[in-house]
Amino acid sequence: MKILTFASSLLLIFSFNAAALDVKQRFDHLDSNKSGYLTQDELEPQPQLLSTFVMWDKNQDNQISLVEFKNYLTNNLY
């Protein structure tokens, strides 16, 4: 029983790490100028993301940070 619990815990940890990496990879792919932020220009080819830009941009600086991107995806898509 302890082995099963341990194995389940390991799988859960790896799943969260994989999800975090996936979010970072998506962000990096969208960040075409590699500034560390997403702008409306960079999201223009993704109209479904661009249409929710204002909801992502919590501090209203007209750019999306990795933290804002992760928080939005975590709270709205997963």
C-alpha positions in Angstrom: 0.0 0.0 0.0 2.8 2.4 0.8 4.4 1.7 -2.6 1.1 2.5 -4.4 0.8 5.8 -2.5 4.4 6.7 -3.2 4.0 5.9 -6.9 0.8 7.9 -7.1 2.5 10.9 -5.5 5.4 10.7 -7.9 3.0 10.6 -10.9 1.1 13.7 -9.5 4.3 15.6 -9.1 5.5 14.8 -12.6 2.1 15.8 -14.0 2.3 19.2 -12.4 5.9 19.7 -13.6 4.9 18.7 -17.1 1.9 21.2 -17.0 4.2 24.0 -15.9 6.7 23.2 -18.6 3.9 23.1 -21.2 2.7 26.6 -20.1 6.2 28.0 -20.3 6.7 26.4 -23.8 3.4 27.9 -25.0 4.4 31.3 -23.6 7.9 31.2 -25.2 6.4 30.2 -28.5 4.0 33.2 -28.5 6.8 35.6 -27.3 8.2 36.0 -30.8 10.5 38.9 -29.9 11.7 37.1 -26.7 11.1 40.1 -24.5 9.6 38.0 -21.7 6.2 39.6 -22.3 3.3 39.0 -24.7 2.0 42.1 -26.5 -1.2 42.5 -28.6 0.9 42.5 -31.7 2.4 39.1 -30.8 -1.1 37.7 -30.1 -2.6 39.1 -33.3 -2.2 35.7 -35.2 -4.1 34.1 -32.3 -7.5 35.9 -32.3 -9.0 33.6 -29.6 -6.1 34.7 -27.2 -6.2 38.4 -28.4 -9.9 38.7 -27.6 -9.2 38.0 -23.9 -6.1 40.1 -23.6 -7.7 42.6 -21.3 -8.7 39.8 -18.9 -5.1 38.5 -18.8 -3.4 41.8 -18.3 -4.2 42.2 -14.5 -1.8 45.1 -14.0 -3.0 46.9 -17.2 0.5 47.5 -18.5 -0.5 46.4 -22.1 1.7 43.3 -21.9 1.2 39.8 -20.5 3.9 38.4 -18.2 4.5 34.7 -17.8 2.8 34.9 -14.4 -0.3 36.5 -15.8 -0.3 34.0 -18.6 0.0 31.1 -16.2 -2.6 32.4 -13.8 -5.1 33.0 -16.6 -4.6 29.6 -18.1 -4.7 27.9 -14.7 -7.9 29.7 -13.6 -9.8 29.6 -17.0 -8.7 26.7 -19.1 -7.6 23.8 -16.9 
